[in-house]
Structures are given as C-alpha cells and as structure tokens.
Amino acid sequence: MAVGKGEIGEIVKARTDKREYRRIVLPNSLQVLLISDPDTDKCAASMDVRIGSFCDPDGLEGLAHFLEHMLFYASEKYPLEDSYSKYITEHGGSTNAFTASEHTNYYFDVNADCFEEAVDRFAQFFIKPLMSADATTREIKAVDSENQKNLLSDAWRIYQLQKHLSSESHPFHKFSTGNWDTLEVRPKAKGLDTRQELIKLYEENYSANLMHLVVYGKDNLDKIQALVEEKFLDIKNKDRSSPRYPGHPCSSEHLQILVKVVPIKQGHKLRIVWPITPEIHHYKEGPCRYLGHLIGHEGEGSLFYILKTLGWATGLSAGEGDWSLDFSFFKVGIDLTDAGQEHTQDIIGLLFKYIALVQQSGVCSWVFEELAAVSETHFHYQDKIRPIDYVVNISTNMELYPPKDWLVGSSLPSIFSPSIIQKVLDDLTPNNVRIFWESKNFENHTDKVEPWYSTAYSIEKITGSMIQEWMLSAPNGELHLPAPNVFIPTDLSIKDVHEEVKYPVLVRKSPYSILWYKPDTVFLTPKAYVKIDFSCPHANDSPEAEVLSNIFTELLMDYLNEYAYYARVAGLYYGISHTDSGFQVTLVGYNHKLRILLETVVGKIASFQVKPDRFSVIKEMVTKEYQNLKFQQPYQQAMYYCSLILQDGTWPWMEELEILPHLQADDLVKFVPLLLSRAFFECYIAGNIERSEAESMVLHIEDVLFKDSNPICRPLFPSQHLTSRIVKLENGTSYFYPVEGLNPSDDNSALVHYIQVHQDDFRMNAKLQLFALIAKQPAFHQLRSVEQLGYITVLLSRNDSGVRGLQFIIQSTAKGPAQIDLRVEAFLKMFETKLYEMTDDEFKSNVNALVDMKLEKHKNLREESGVYWREISDGTLKFDRREAEVAALKQLTRQELIDFFNENVKVGAPQKKELSVRVSGNLHSSDYKTDKTEPAQPGSVRIDDIFSFRRSRPLYGSFRGSFGHVKL
C-alpha cells in the first residue's frame, strides 16, 4: 500500500532529477522506495537488513558476514547452485553485498528487459534460502580466503586494532570478517554446528520489519509497485526490534592513550581520534562537516599548510568515521615525512593549537553558509550515477533518516546552530583523545600483539598536561581560518549549443596541438571536462627520465595545492600525472571558473622552479610509494608483470627505485627544460563550453608555452611522435613467467592467464566480448564456488592499446600458480562441451544481453569523456564503436562463436597465443623452484628475462601512427 505524500511530506530531490519516487510499506512492514526512470538502461535493487556483524554470537566471529555469502547460493524456488548470479551475469548485470557493523546490504543490477525475473530470484534470499551442508563447508573457505587477502593490509590491521582497544563488552570490540578458525575449527571443538547457527541467525533476525528495499525500474511507478507487492510480500515479519548498542565502546581506560603500531608498508602516520556524539542526530546542523572542513583544510594558514611548509606532512584528512546511532569518532589522519616522524609531539601540539584557534574564533556563520551553499549546488547539480550505486546509497539511508531526506541524507546542512557545533568542538580535547602512531621505526620496540591480524603495538598513557606542554613547545606557525572561497560557481547557466554533435569533433590542428571538442547536448549540467595530454619524447627515454617526470608532476601538484584546494572544495577538480609519453592535466567540474584554474596550472608549468626543500619531501614520498609496491596483493603483482611483458618501452619499477636515492634537486633542474624542450599536446574539451572558448583555451596554452620570444617548448619533429606498442605473442605457443611474490610474508599466490587474440576489429571484438560474457559466470562458479581456489577469481576481456584478449585472474592460498593454471585449462576443456551444447535460443539471449550492455547510455559527462578519451589515447578514434560493434554482434552466428573459441581459446588450438604470469607466495615456493628448473613442456616457453623476451618478439603496429594519424 502506498503512503500518502501528506503523511511524510515530499521526498526532497535535486532540481535536475527527472525521476519519480514513491514510498510504500507492504503489509509485512517492509519499507520500500520505488524509483521510476524511463531513460534507464539498467534496473537495480538493494535490500538493506538492519543486522550486521555486531549480532555475531560470541565464539562465532564472522557469522553475519558468512550468512551474507551463503544467501547467494540457492533458494527453495531456484535450487540450482549459483543460478541467481548466473542469471544476472548472463543478462548484463552484476551482484554484490557487504556486511557492516549494524546492517548488511544486498544489491544487483540487470538489463531492463530481464528485471522481473531478477527481482524474483533476489527476493528469494529473504523468503526461502537454501544453505546446503556441502555449500556451507565450501563457502567457509571463501570467507577464509577473503580474510587471507586482508591480513597484510594496513587499513584492515589498524581498524581491527582500534576495535581491539575498546571495551570487550561492546560489540565494536569484535573481529567481524570471520575465518576458518572462527567458523569451522572453534565451533566444532565446542560441539557447535556452524550451519545450524547460520540458519538460527537468519531465522531470528531476517525480518521484513528490519528491512529497507529500493527498487529502480524503467516502468512507471504503478507497475514497479505491483512487481514489488507480488515478489516481496512473502518475506516474514517476525516483528523484531532493531538492535541497539547503547554506550560508547571506549571507556576511560581506552582514552588518553598513545598507541605505537608497526605497519606493513613504509611510511609514518598519525591518527588522532576522539569519541563524539554521532552527527546523524544533528545531520541538518552538520557539526562534523563544519569541523572537518576547517581542521582538514589545505589552504594558506591551515594546519596542513603549516605542517607542509615545515616539511613534516604530505597529507591530512579530518571528519567523522566509524559511527553508529549510538557512538561515533571524530578522526584526524596525518601522513608524516621522516622529518615529521621526529616531530610528532610538535605536530600533535599544532593540531590542538588549531583546535584552540577554532574555539577562540567562535562558530562562524559565514563558514557554515559557504559550506551550505557548496553542498546545495553539489546536491542539485549532482551527476547521475549507476542505478546499482544509487540504490545502495538510498537503502542505507532509509533506516537513518525520515523519508523526505532519504535521497539527501547528510548532504545538505541547512540549520546554523553554533551550540551543536560547539558541543562537538568541546569534545576534541586532550582528555578525550586516542592517538595511533604508525611507523616501521617501532619494529622490535613493541610489547603487544593484536590477536586477529598479529599487529605489533605498544601503549603509553598521555595526559592533558603533556599535550599542553606540546602545544607550548610547538612552532609558532601563522595559523588562521580559511579565506572566503573565490571558486564557488555563481554562473550555473547552460550554454545554448547550436550544433548537434553526437561524437567528438576535431576542430583545430596546429604544429603544437590537436583539439577535440564535444559540446554537452545530453546531460545539460553546468560542468566541463578538459584533458590535456602532453607528449614529451624525453619523458620516458630512460628509467631515470621516468622517475624525474614523476617527481616533476608531483611537485606541480604540490605547488598548486593551497591555491587549488579551494577549487576542489567548490567542486572543480584537477590532476596532473605523468604518463608513458609525458604528462597529463585533467580538469573536471563546474565550468564557471575552470578557465581561471587552467591558466594557473599552465602558468605553473611555464614558471616551474625546483624548490630543494619540496624536492626532498616529494622524493621521499615517491621512494616510499615505489618501496610499497612490493606489498601489493599478489594478483596486482601478476597484472603488473603481464603489462611489463606486453608493453614495449616500459621500465620496471625496481630499476626506478634503484635510481631514486642518487637523484638530487640539481638533476631535476637540468631535466625539466629538456623534458619541455620538445612537446606536443592533444586536448579533449567537452561539456558546457562553447567551441570558441575551447579554441581560446588551446590558444592560451600555445601562447604561454610555445610562442614566447624565448619559448619553453618547441614543436616535435615528425620522427618524435610517440606510440605505445604491444608485443605480439607467437601462434600456438604457451609462454609462462614464474616469479616469487615480492613480500615473503604473504601466503597468497596468484595467476594471470592471458590469451592474446587480435588487434582492434569490430567483428572480432564482438566475438571476444560475447565469449567473455558467456564464460564469466561459469568460470567463477567452477573455480571459486566449487573448487574454492580463492576469493579473487575473475575472467575479463583485456585491451592493451587496441590489442584485445582474455585474462583469468586468480589469487589463492589453496594452490600454487602452476596448479591453478592447470585448473584454468581443465575449466576451458569442461566449458568447451557447454559451448557446443548451447541452443540457438541461449545464443540469441546472450547476444541480446551484450547488445543491451553496449547500448547503455552514459550516466554523466565524466563517464562519456572517459570513453571518448580512450579512443583518442589509443589512436583508434572509433567514436561510433558501440553502434558498429552492435551491428557486428547482430550478424554473428552460434557457429562463428564456436569457431572463434576453437581457433583462439580452446586448449591446444594451433593459433592460440597465451601467457601465464605465475606469482608464488611463500606457501608455494616449491612451485616456483619447479617452474624455474624443470624443462618446459612441448609447446611451452618459459620467460626467464622479460627484456630479452621483449626484444626478441615482433610488435603490433600502433594505431596512433604519427602526428598525421588524424586529418582535419
């Protein structure tokens, strides 16, 4: 039944939002928000259940998370295992779920014409799920594999340590992921049946009155309502009350402590934490938003600005974290330099000095009004996002906010209340603080170990008077509140575009640049997207040049930060990053003041000077980033090696790390003029910008960099235009590259099994993508659900500069990479039979699903621009790719797909080209030794040296060709 608007008031929605909304409550007390969007290509749903890991019974840590996994398996109505995921994947969709402390969220999206059956399958999670004994045992391994993946992650480790140092009687203290020990070994030892406990948790807590559902459909609201009433009415209402956990998890013994922690990665970090009243009770007043804005500010006079000037910090964030309805924390995180690590007392003193400044300044109405204005503009001109993300955002809001604010949440602070802001500010005292200090320097200087992640730590008590002393001895920085923000847009009008342009147009070409332009005729928001890609031949001609180019772009970002931070706050974002062929400048956001920011960025490039003190800080930061690459997940390492083998002209990061210690500021002083001496830039400008404005921007860049009496840049010679080229693997050859994992403490091994197929061609792309769609879910089902190789198990298509292929990515502690490789081959043999048995109807259904996916409209300007920029960047320039590939798809026959498989993918196919990157973790070091020493099988070639291999192989031609690859 629908609830009348008068009862709850209108649901507040953005001025630009054309969707329709309706709140209903079913007779079983399930609260539902219906969303009708006739323009959508994907439909989606999210169910939020107000039961999370805080409900785990003692001694069964991770049971709620495990239950979340199990609901995906099967139901009484759909008993075939994994048939829910199979149906969604085969119809262009995706599924997922997460377990939080106090709620669990399940969600999916799917092509619009398959929504009804997808909803029916989804609803069975909450009506009659099956949790077979066999599946239960297997899925405990998946939960354990997920936990194994997290064991060496500093984010997970510090989070669990913060929980560990809280009252044991509060559920915040618990370990929530679960592992083999908590879900299998310990329960068995106590005579508990985990499956029975799982069913009990479900039966006792999964009640309709504790659920909130969001359904996003293409039909009108009445049709969506009829669908929901039919499918979800059978969820039982057990009339459970929503669990609450009164009291704060931190008692006095957990406050006024300094915790020294040994992290996995290089780097030092301070986390300063205070227990506070949750902002959710005052979300319209936004006290944490106000204080986080001031304490986390990066403009001149801010805490971060002073710490940066002193060379003590490289990053700072502030705001509310880890909150519930009953407790919350205000957190300040500071990334320290080595020098900052030696001045932590001064840094903590400066933080409290800044808080004292905020206290003395009083709560300022102009700061709040500015924040409110920025928030309001952001809300009313928000980009449309994927329906699957939108429904999750709203379903998690539904328990927390009154219905009229379900879409808004906390995003619109509107009531200025100095007393409420003051109350939270008064909590940020030395007597109420917890400080977590992470550094490798504490290795062998700690006396405690956290039980779940084995994090080494020690605790010292600190007093208010100690912090007062630190405040007195801290340096006298010129701390002050931020200035009024000049970047807040005031002109939000939409430009009147006279040209109907469907694709980017090449509007200008000179010896210095190319300009692609696409006015926004679709999204009609006051935003623009600008990408400027500088091609500099000297940027990448050695490992040393690549490192120096990286430091150059990092320094540019560093110099611009205090000025451009205001633009970020106002919704205008920028980035400068180095690329394989030079560097890139990206600006995206409100167009009103974008030109001002662009001119500032270009001016900084033109007037670049090396400041030795900032060079040292950035060099140290870049060095740590390189050092921390060895702590990447093994599957990420495998993907890196795969790219290094395939991409010609790329340098290994190990060589770059070797160079870093020897680099001095003078090296960069000499290098930057050389870097910029020859350049060419390709520009893509899209959005709420007129063609003349776009051309004017490019002219400005040319004037500043190329047309001065003593120009910084000169145009490239025709021979200097750079291309990305990809190694061509040999037909009928199976290459493998065995390598040890870089972190000897990591038990996980990983495999990337890559099958190279063809260079960009619409018809071949259609075959490859159709095969990937059909095989994706069966691969997951067999290798993850049945064989339980590991939590990370995925089959994807791959595109390297227009060279297309398939890749299996698997991370495992269960088997070594060579063994996993055999399981991939076994899967392909098994799948061969399924492919041959596919009916014409099944084939057509898969073709239609892929067609729908390809014709899915872009949600926003950034997404559209990313797709078109990829065409420009790769040099393929097929802006009508979707339509062309859909046309190719519609002509495909089932036999052609089978022929494609037999020629390119089938095990032992004569023209198959494959590469396996095998990263061995410490549990499988014997696999590595065998791979390295035993002779390769016939038809198999071991790669011993990546660079000798690269030099020995032919390359695919580049689509970019040269400067002449586009004609005006």
C-alpha angles and dihedrals in degrees: 000000000000123000113228118247091237091063096058103015123236116318103247110240136172118275090238094049111109096178121111123231135197131178118213134174116209121220088257088061094252107152113219136185114202119203123192118197113168090187096058124111094190127051121204145182136194128192117198115197117196093227121095142155092299084075094060109126114242110273093021100082112179096023094128090049090048090051089054088056094047098054089068094063108074146316136212091257094044104030097167107109115252091000091132092058091041092054094047095046093047089053097054098266143115136219135203145146140196135204117219129179097273106014144031123216127204121187146162143172129207142172109289097245092059098047099107097058092040089054090049092052091046093050090058089069086072100035112044115348119177118224104185119197092238094051091046093057093046095048093052083067090055091052089048091049090050089052092047088056090056100044095091096038113111092208092058093041097052092043091054091046091054088051092046091055093062136083112304089216092062119080090227085076093065132103104242110184099067128212141202090281098052096040102036117011102041097040090050090050088055093047092251123144106220092203092055090048089050092053090046092052089050096045094047099044113023096089127154092234089060093052133089120194131195118192119189114193143166095227125082120278095260092056093046090049091052090051092050094046090051098045105036103036092092094063104114120244106215090175094235119171117235107261115247128193107204122196130043119281091226117073123185093279089061094052130077090033132136110206117197110205133189108221128199096234132059115262139072126252138181120206113188112191134185128184109236142167108280112260089221088083089058102028095143090054092047100202094170091045089054095046094041089052092055101037092041095045118125102194126109113302093022124127090250092049091055093045090048092049089052089051092241105115140035100186142016134185132177136184146087119319139169095021135164134171089274107037141015144175132222108214135195116190121193125186107213133209120221087263090049089052087062091051104045093129090054090047093051088046091053091049091054089045089056091048088051089051090053088049093050093046091056123220104310119218092202092058091050093045091051091050091047091050093050090046093049093050090047092051097046095044097037117146117251108252133198111294090235091060093042095054092049092051092051099042090054089051095052098079092045106045137043111262095258089062098044092109095038101045109167094330098103113057103189111155116077106214114166091185094057092046089046092053092059091041089054089057092060094085136132089247093059103043138118116194122196114192117190123195139140085227088079092064109129090008099088131087105196137064126204106231104225102045099018092236111173115227145148132206131223126182116235127192134212090247091055090054090047088056091049089052091052094048095043116108119268101250119179094253116181141149119272122274120246109285112254092186096068104119117238099172106069096157121135115240117240103243112202096186122075100218118177098177136025113284127213100232103164139024128177136158086268105042154000122224123205114188134190121173116210111254095152114047099034096202126140091250138109139197121213125182120180115184114193115203110204117173093206094055095084109019093114139009087256092054091050092052092047091049089052092051090047093057092043090052091050089054089046094052093048097045105095091045100040094042087081089056090052091051089051093051101264111120130192137181136183117197137165119244136193089268104033130301141312135219117203126186122180132166140057110008097212097089100014093108091058091054093045092053090049092051093048090046090054091051091050095048096038114157126176111239105201095212092052091043089058093050094047092044089053091048093048091047091055091047089055092044090051093055087085088064093058117120109274091245088057089051090051091051090050093052090046090055092044090054094047104038114075118216097026122130125222115247090229089068091047091051089051090056098047101078091056097051119105133188089257090061089059092044088059095039103052096063088049092047092052096037093093119026146150126188131207114203132198116189121180141160134040094001130109122235092246090053091051092050090047091054092053091046089052092054091048092048094051099042107027111021106053118115086254101029122207091210133036124195120267123260111244089252093057101065106119128226136188111232129189129217114250112225120218119262114252092014129121112203123192131188114198117197137162119247111260095231110064090198093061115100093190122102124194142201132200107190106190126189113194112209119165149325117268111301124149096226095045091044089055092052093046095048092045091052091048091051093049095044099040100084097038088052091052092045095050101037099035109024100033105027095028093213091160148315092261105064120142143152116209140165114244134212122193109181090319097320106121132207148133129262135193112205116194132166119191148165090188097070139014120250096258089053091047088052089057090051090053089053090047089052092051090051091050093045091052089071092049091051092052090048094051112123123227089249092054090048092051091047090054092046090051091049091053091045089054091048092050094049092050108130121240111259099213146356095269092054093047092047092050090057095047093043090055089057090050094043094049090043091233093117092189095147090165091053096126095054093043094049091046089054089050091048093052090057095049120112129208090245091055090055091050090048089050090053093046093050102040113017111024115108107263096011107162096233097036114130115198140168126191119197108198118194112187120208121207093271089061104038089126088063088057093050091049092048091049098046110030118082114259120255118257110283089021125107125194116216107219098170120027096205096047086050093049092049091051096054131079118240133230113248116258122246089213092065100169142315086296094063089107130045123209 
